[in-house]
Every structure is written in structure tokens, then in C-alpha cells.
């Protein structure tokens, strides 16, 4: 098809023009305006006079407000999102750009109250407002600070939480323990957001955790029952715990000053440092703010504080996509990208070592400044990009081998792969009576990561269905299939993503296309195709844990579904041809579907619109179509 070749050329041109001088690609990782609100809060709290940045942040926030006064996590979210609306309402008042009596603020306030008020907001929003003295700190936070004193191999420890949860929990535990408040002359009165002030704050009290831990017969209960009762120890242990949490944070500050390269954890870290007595002008806080500034991305609506920057992820995927589309490893753009990736391989030990003591470093992380938090998806992406070059020079070959060894060492005992840390799936932690404990506190095997790893191992590392790691992974994958034939993907939206990852992974290692599970999945995928030939799934799926069609097609989700069908079928089917026709015109499309968030973060709380995705996945799917059906014929 001539149209396929033309679209591949168009996407190649867009991608090549956008490469940075250092070889990377740095597209925006867009999420809700909550992070922009955080930046406003920090500027005012720290007394940083940057009214130009303030103008830009408030312009973006107001541009995203809905007619009913609310803000949304994704376009088709019903009415709006309570927590995001509270965050934006608070930040706009704090900015000094808006008074409570202006219509947009009145509409926002009415929406918040109609949804139950501040007391019904999520935990992060409650913390942000409590720090300003606008929400009452609970008597005790659910997770006691003394957990920081327990070694990782205790029956329960701080390291039972996954790394990205730990770097948020540590500063939150410090400020909650101190009941820290940092109000300024600009802090607005949010008392009118409390619909029912007599209701106790929605943060679970300490006694619930004590009862929970006694039921689990774990070691921390023994500390509370025996050690801290001694009259001379409680204060010492408590202060030691706070100091340990502070040291934990500081040991994970990256070169740009941010905590693990997440803007949200850095936001709470700054407040935790203030609570520990640091000056607002302390070099650590100044550096953290500098890192957050570097994370700003200029969007059409104004500057957006990215939750994380995606340079390594974008670069690895785009280098791989360009090579799939026909560019050789010797092409200057590929050479520049791969030099960048080789520099970003992590050769030091991180927290992943705790549960994988036999592993040796070699993975890749997500962000440009990330040096201590490698993950499975970025590692397989980098290894795909470097595969051809690893056959040409010794440096790339050695890096490739280190990455492969680390990847294999990270397989969970159940056969699947996690995102960041091996065998970090404590049932005690995931069943804690705290918001998000079941979805973001641990790091269990996920279908998408397991499928993507299998796809890499089969297509690029020579692994087959008969190899032991592959056998374990396939058994685990098959056990996760939904009754309708789909699979749920944790880090993308959601059933289209998981089904694509599972099918392409199993096909790559030699599972038969006639396998009943494969055929059931293909039937499900085909039935989800839209009339325009594309596919689209709502973020509602991620919240409800059941497939919810978007009612429109998106480039990335269409590419995933199409790529899965191409992997299974030896010849193009009508569904494939319709999908190819849709993708062959997507690079020239405009509208909300081209930027719909198809990346998953925190179910019901954080979704990502990767600005790179409309180029990466269509380029890969169309290239696979051309290679399998056109070039081979």
C-alpha cells in the first residue's frame, strides 16, 4: 500500500526533526494540572517572586477548566475530578490572580461542595491543604514513622512498599508526624470547601494499623507493644525514625535536586525538609526547585510541570521505531540516540538490590537524570534500540549483555515481571486500609511488562517457548486472561494495552496462533474495532477494571490493537486493513483524540498523555505491517 509508505515517511520526518542535539527525544509527559498547582504552592510558600512563571501556570490551569467549574483527569471523565478541582481552586486563589467571587471560582467551589467537599478528596490533596492549615491533620498517620527502623527482611518493613511509593511516603510521614503547617499571607481560607466539618479526616488512625499488624503477627506490633512502652525510649526511637526517613530521602535525591525525578515526591520532600528545620533558602531546597523548573514543559496552554520527564523512554522507543521503519543502525540519528542511551545505563546498585541480591546492575530508568531507579520497560526498550549496534561494536555489546542479565534476574517467582522491584507484593501492604494500597503501594507482576519482556526475549534475544523463564512467564500470563479474552495492562489504558502486550509477547516466543487463548483474544480485539477502523478505550476502564470503549479512536491504542493482530495473522485480515487505513492518515489528524491520555499512572488519580505516542506506536505498527505483508510479498 502506497499510503503506508507515505505515512511512515511522514512520521520519520517529524521524529527526525525533533531530535535534540544530545541525541535524545524529549516530548512532553502531560498529566493533570495538579502538578502545576503544586508549583504555584511552592513558589508562594518559599517566597519565590517569579510572576512570569506564575502567569503561565495560572493560564494553563484556567484554560483547562470546564464550563461547570471543574477540572478533569481525562476528557471523558464524568463532570470532573474532585481532587484535581480542589488543587486547582486552591492554587488559583494562592496565585493572587483570582478572588473567590469571580464566576470561575464560584463555579469551581460549587462543584467541590456538590461532590462532598474537601473531606472527600484524595490523600495527596488532603496533605497539600493540611500543609497550609486548611485541613486538620489526623491524630496519627496510618503508617508510623518507626517502620523506618525495621530492616528490609523483617516480617513487615518500609521496603515492602515499592520504591515510588516509598519516596512519597517518607516525606508525607515526616510532615504528618510533625503536623506541619506553613501558611503565608497569601494562603486562602478554604473553610467553605468543608461540607461537613464534623466528620473526622479521611486518613486512617494509628490504632487501625496496630490492630492490622497484630492480626498479621508481625514484628512492628512487638515494637509498639514492648519497646516504646519503656519510659526512656519512645522519644529517642521516634526522633531516630524521623532522622532515618530524612536520610532515606536525601540519599535518593538525583543530580538535578529532585527526589527520584518525580515532581510529586519532590513537592512533599521540600515540605518535609522545612518541617525538619531547613531554611527555605537551604541549598537542598534551592536545588530541588531548580530541578522542578527543568521539568517544566511549554505546552500550547502554558508551562506544565511534568510529573516525570520521559527522555530515556522516548529516546529508546523512537530509536527502535525508526530502525523498525528501515533506518539502519549506522544512520546518524540512530547513532546519536544510541550514544545517549549507552550513557544512561545504570551501573550502580539501587533499592532493587534488596530483593534481588544476586542481580548485577545494567538497567535503564525513565528520566534524563534518573541514576538509581531502573525499570523493566525502559530496559527492554533500550535493549531493543541497541540490538543492531551491539552486533557492531564491543561497547554496545557489553552494555547489551549487562542489560539482558539484569532483566532476567528481575523475573518474579510467580513467572511475571514487575515494574521496578522483584517480589515486592506483600499482601499485608496491599491490604492496608489506606487509599491506593491495593494499586500503587506494591509492585506485583503485570501483564503488560511480562508480555513486553517476552516480546523482547523472543524477537531480540533468541529465547523460545521451551526456555525455562519463558515457560514460567507464559503460564503466568495465561492465568491472568480475562473471561472475555482480554488482558488488563497496568501501565497503559488498559485492556487494549494488556492484550497487545500479551499477544505480541507470546507470538514472539513461539506460542501457536491457534492456541485457544490467542484466538479468544483476537476475537475480543476484533469486536472492539470502531467503524473508522481504529480502536479507543476510556480511562474509565482503569478505574472500573472492566473494558469501557472510548467511543472514538486514538493513534496509540489503534496501533497496539493493530500490532497484536499483525503478530498473530500470517496474512492481512479485513480488520487489519481497516486499522492500517486509519493509521495511514493519523499523522495529519488534529483534535482531542490525538492527545488522549493512554498511559497509566495511579488508577483513578494519574493518567499520562505521552506526546510521543502518536508517533512511536503507529510507526512501529505500520512498519511491522509493511515488513510482514508488503516487503515479503
N, C-alpha and C positions, 0 to 999 in steps of 0.2 A: 504494500500500500504506500503510495507516494506521500499521503498525508502523515503517515507515521514518521517517515524520514524527515519530513519538513518540521514536524513538531519537535523531534529530537534535536534538530539543528537549532531551532529557536531557543529551546531550553539551554542547550550548551552555550549559546551566545550570551544569554542572561547570566548564567553562572560564571562563565569565564570573565565577564566584565566586572563582576562583583568581588573577585578575589582580592584580598588585602596584600600589601607589599611583603608581609612576612610569610605568605603562603596560606594563611588561614582564611576561612569564611566566617563572618560574624553577623549573622542575621539576628533579628530580634526574637527573644523568647517572651512573648506577651502573655500576661495573666490579668487578673482583675486589678482595679485601681487601688486595692488595699495597700500594695507596696508604695504607691505614690503618696497615699495618706500617711504611711509610716515616715516617709522622707520629710513631709511637712511637719509632723510631730517632732522629729529630731531637730530640724532647723530651729523651730521655735523653742524647744526645751533647752537646747545648747546655746541659745542666743546668737545663732549664726545669721548675720544680716546678708541675705542673698535674695533680694526681692525679684531679680530677673528669673532665677530658678523657681521661686515661689509663683510667679505669674504663669510660667509654663506648666508647672504641676497642677495648679488650680484650673488652668484652661483645659487640660486633658480630662481631669475629673469631671468638670461641668459638661464637657462635650459628650461624655458617656452616660450622663443622667437620662433616665427615661421620662416620658411625659407624666407618669404618675408620681414622679419624685424619687423613684428607687434606682438602684444600680444593680446590674446583673453579673453573674459569673459567665454566662453564655447566652447568645441571642434568644434562644427559645425557652429560657428559664421562665416559668410562670410568674408573672407580676414583677418579681425582683428578688434580690437576696437580702435578707435582714441584716446579717453581719456586715456585708460589704457596704450597705447603705449607712449603717451606724458609723463605720470607719470613715466614709467619705463626708458625711454630715459633720462629724467631729473635726475633721481636717479642714474643711472649708471655713468653719467658724474660727478655728485656730489661725488660719491664714490671714485673717483680718480683711479678707476680700468680700465677705458676705455677713450680713446680720441675720438674726433669726427671723425677722419679719418679712424678708423678701420672699416672693412666691415660691421659688425653687426650694428654699429651705423649709418653708411651711409644708410643702408637698412631701418632702423627704421625712419630716417629723411625723406627719400624719401616717405615712406608710409604716414607719418604725412602730408607732403605737398600735397600729392595726394588726401588727404581727406579734404582739405581746411585749414589745418594748425591749430595752437593753437586757433585761433578765433572761430573754430567750435567745440572745446572740451566742455565737460560739466562743470557745475558751480564749482564743487569741484576741478577739475583740474585747472581751471582759478584762483581760490582762492590760490591754492598751489603755482602756478607760480607767482601770483601777490605778494605774501608774500616774494618772492625772488627778486622782482623788475623786473621780466621778462614778466609781463603782466600789462597793465595800469589799475589802479583802476578807476572805473567809478566815475563821479562827485558825485553821490548819489546811495546808495544801495536801492533796491526796498522797503524793509521793514525798515521804520525809527526807530531809537532807542527809540523814545518817546512812542512807543507802549508798552514798558515795564512798563510805569507808569499807564496804564489803568487797573482797577480792572477786574477780570475774568468775571463779569456779565455785562460789557459794551457791546454795540452793536457789537464791534469788540475788541478783546484783544489778547495778546500774547498767552493766553491759548486756543484760537481757533485752534492753531496748536497742533498736538498731541505731546506727551512727547518726543519721539525720534527725532522729527523734532525740537522741542524747544531747546534741548541740543546741536544740531548742529547749529541752527540759532543764539543762544545767542553769542557764541564766534565769529561766522562769522560776525555778525552785529558790534561787537566791532572792529575787525581788519579792516573791510571795512570803518567804520566811521573814524578811525584814518588813513586810507590809509597806514597801517603799512607795512614797508619793513624791513626785516632782512637778508641782504646779508652778505656773508662771502668771504674770499679769495678763497674758493673752488667753489663759485657759478658760474655755467657755463653761457655763453652767449647763450640765446635761441632765439635771434632775427631772426635766419634763419628758425624758425618754423612759422613765421608770413608770410602767403602767401599774404595777402592784409592788410598791416598795417594801411591803411587809413580808414578801416571800423571801426566803433565805437565798443567798447567792448560789448559782448553779455550779459550784466547784465542790466536789465531794469532801466531806470532813475526814480528818485523820483517823478517826475511830473506825471508819469503814475499811480502811486499808489494814488496820491492826486485826480486825475480825477476819478479813480476807486472808491475811497471812497466817493467822492461827489455824484456819481451816486447812491451809496448804502445808502446815507444819514446817515452815521454813526458818532459816536462821535469823532473819531480821526480826521476827517476832521475839526470839530469845533475847536479842539486844534490848528491845523495848521492855520486856518483862523483867529482865535481870540486871543488865548493865546500867541503863540510865536511871534506875531507881537509887543507885548509890549516890549519896548526897554530894560528893565532891567531883563526880564525873560528868553529869549531864551538860553543864556549861562548857567544859573543855571539849567533850566529844562534839557538841553542837558547833562550836567555833571551828574545830578541826574539819568538820564536814563541809562547812561553808568555804573554808580555805581550799579544801580538795576540789570542790566544784569550780572555784575561781581558777585554780591551776589547770584543771581539765580544759576550761575554755581557752586560756592563754596558750596552752600547748597546741591548740588546733587553729590558731589564727594564721592565715596564709600571708604571703608576702605583700598582698595588696591591703592588708589590715582587716579583711573580713573573716568571719567565723565560718570555716568550711565553704566559703564562697556563696553562702545563702544570705540574701539581704534580710530575710525574716529573723534568722538566728542572730545576725549582726545587730539588728534593731534591739532585740532583748538583751544582747551582750552589753551594749552601751549602757542600758539602764542598770544592768547588774553591776557593772563597774562603778557607776555613780552610787549605787546602794552600798558598795564596799568601800566608799570613801574617796574614790578617784575624782580628780578635778575635771570639769567639762573640757579643760584645755590640756588634759594629760595627753602625751604623745600617742598612747594606745587608742584613745578616742578620736583624736585628730586623724590618725591613720585609718581608722575604721570608716570615718566619714569620707575620707579621700577614696577609699575603695568603693564605697557606695556611689560616689559621684562617677567613678569609672564604669559602674554598672548601669548608668543611665543610657537609654537609647532614644533617639529623637524619632518619634512616630509622627504620623500626619496630624494627630490631635495635640501633640506636645511631648515633652520628655517623659519617659516611662522608666521607673526603677524596676529593672528585671529582677525576678526572684533569684535567678542564677543566670550566668552568661553561658552560652552554648557553643563556644568557639571550637572546642575539640570534637564535639558531637557533629556539628555542622561540617567541619572540615573532613572528618573521616568519611561521613556518608557521601559528601559531594565528590570527594576524590574517587571513591568506589563507584558512584553513579556515572561519573564521566568515563571511567575505564570500562564500565559495562556498556556504555554507549559507543565505544570504539576508540577512545583516546588511549594511546599506548603509555606504558609506564615512563617512557622517555620524553613524553610531552612536557614542555617547561612548566605548565600549570600543575601537572601531577608531581613533578619533581619538587616544586616549591611546597606543595601541600604535604608531601611525604616527609620532607625535611622538617617541617613544622611538627608533624605527628611524632617523628622519632625523638624530637626534643621534649615532647610532653609525656613520654613513657615514664611511669613512676617506678623508681628503682630503690626506694626506701620502704621500710615496713610501716604500715598503718594499723588502725584498730582491727582490720580484717584478720590480722595475725593471731588475735586472741583465740578465735575458734578454728583457725586453720594453721596450727603451729608448724606443720610440715611444708607449707607453701613458701615459695620464694617470690620476691617482688617481680612485677612485669606487666601490670595492668595499666589502663588509661582511665582518667577521670573525665568529667563532663565539661568543666570550665577552664578558661585560659590559665588561671592562677592555681588551679587545683593540683596539689602535690602529694596529698596523703589520703585521698578517698577514691580509689579506683572502683570501677563498677563493671559488671559483666557486659552490658550492652555497648558501652563505649569501647571496651577492649575488643569485642568481636568486630565492631565497626572499624577500628583502627587496623586490625589484622587483615580484614578484607582489603582495605585500601593499600596495605603494604605487601600483599601477597606477591604480586608480579615483581616488585622491586627486590623482594627477598631472594629471588632467584638470580638477581643480577649482581648484588654486592654483599660482602660479608657482614657489614654493619647492620643492614636491614635484616639479613638472615638471622643474626644473633638476637636482635630485638624481637623478631617474629617468634623465635623459639621460646624466648622468655615469656612472651605474652601467652603463647599456647599452653605452656606449663602452668602458669598461674591460673588460667581459665579452667583447666582440667582439675586443678587442686581445689577449686571452689565449688564443685558439684556437691549438693546436699546429700545427706544419707538417704533421703527418700527418692533420689534419682533426678530431681529437678534442679534448676539453678535459681539462686536468689538474685537480688539486685546488687547488694553491697557486701553482705557478711554471711558466711556459711553457718548453717544450722542455728540461725537466730530466730527461733519461732516458739518461744516459751508460751505454753498455754496459760500460765499464771499471768503473764504480762498482757497477752491479748484479751484476757477476760476481765482485766481491771475495770472497775466501774468509773471509767473516765472517757471523755469524748475522744473518739478516734483510736482507742486502744486496739480495736479489732482490725484496723486497716492500715495505720501508719506507725504503730509502735514497734512492730517486729518486721522481719524480712523473710517470709516464707518463700518457697519455690513458687514461681509464677509461670503460667503457660507461655506468655509472650517471650520471656527471657529463655525459657527452656527450648522453645521452638526455634528462636533466632540462633541460639547456640548450636543446635543440631544442624541448622542450615549452614552455618559456618563450618562446622566439623565435616559435614558431608561434601560440600562443594569446594572447600579450600584447604582442608587438612587431611583428606583421604580416608575419613572414617566411614565405616559401613554399619549396616543394621546388626551384624554379628558381633561387633566390638562391645565389650562389657559396659563402658559408660553409656554408650548409645542404647543398649538394651534396657538399662535401668531407666533412662530418660523416656524412652518410648512407652514403657509400662506405666510410668507416672502420668505421662500426657494422656494416654488412652483412658486412664481412670478419672481424668478431670473433664472429659467431654460432657456437655450438657445433653439433656434428653432430646432436644431438638436438633442436635448435630453440631452445634456451635461450641466454641471455647471462649471463656472470658479472659481478656487481656488486662493486666493490672496497670500498665504504664501508657496505654493508648486507649482510644474510645472505639469500642471496648470489646464487643463480640466480633465485629469485623476484624479488629486488630488481632485478637487472640486466635481466631480461626485462620487468618492468613499466616500467622507465625507457626501455628501447629502444622498446617498442611505443607507449607514450604519446607519446614524442618524435616518432617517425615519423608517427603519426597526426596530430599537431598541425600538422606542416608539409605535409601533403597526400599522403603516401605512400598508395597504394591499399590498402584492407583485403584485397584479393585478391592482393597481392604474395606470391609463394611463401614468402619468409622470414617474412612476417607470419603466414600460415596455418600454417606449421610451428611457430611459436612458440605460437600459440593452441592447437594440438593438444597440444603439450607441457604447457602450463599446465593445460588441462582434465583431462589424465590425472593431474595431481598433486593434484587436489582430494580432500579427505578425506570420509569418509562423513557427517560432521556438517555438511558444506557449506563448511568453512573450508580454509585451507592452512597448512602449517607446515614449516619447513626447519631442520635442525640446523646449529649452528655447525661441526659436522664437515665440512660442505660447504666452508667457507672454508679449512680446513686441508688437506683432501684434493683440493681443486679438482675435485670432482665432486659432483653433487647427492645429498644424503643427506636423506631425509624425516625429520621430527621424530617422526612417529607421533602427533601432536596438532596442534591448530590454534592459531595466535596471532592477536591482533587486527590487528597491523600487517601481517603477511605476507598475511593474508586480504584486507585492504584493498588491498594492492598488486596482488595477482592479480586481484581483482575490478575494480579501476580499469582495469587493462590490457584486460580483456575488454570492459568498457563502452566504452572508447575505440575498439575495433575494430568491435563489432557495432551495427548500426542498430536492432535490436530485442533485447529481453532473451532470453537462451537459458536452458535449464534449469540450466546451471552458474552463470549469473549469479544466477538466482532463489534457488538454494541458498546461494550466497555471501551474498546480501543477507539471507536469513533468519538465517544465522549472525551477521552483524554487527548485526542488529537487536536482539539480546539481549546483546551483548558488554559493554555498559557496566555491566551488573548482575552480570557474572561475577566469580568470585574464583578463586584458585589460581595455580599456578606459571606457567601459560601466559600469563597477563596481564602478567607481568613478565619473560618470557624475553628474553635479550639478542638483539636483531635488528640492532644496529648494529655495524659492523666497525671495528676499530682497527689492531691488529697481528696478522696471521694467525697463529693458534696461540698468541698471547700476550695480546691485549687485545680484549675484546668489551664492548659497552655495552648496558645496559638503559635506554633513554630512557623515563623515567616519563611523558613527554608523548605518547609514540607511540600509546598505546591510545586517545587522544582525537583526535589530529591526523588520522591516516590513515583511520580509519573515518568520521570526519566528512566528509572530502573525498570518499571513495568513495561514501558514501550520498547525499551532495549531488549528485554527478555522476549517479548513478542517477536520482534524483528529477527533476533538471533535464532529462535526456535522454529519459526514458521516461514519466514521470508528468506533469510540468508541460506537456510538449509535446503530450500526447495529448488 
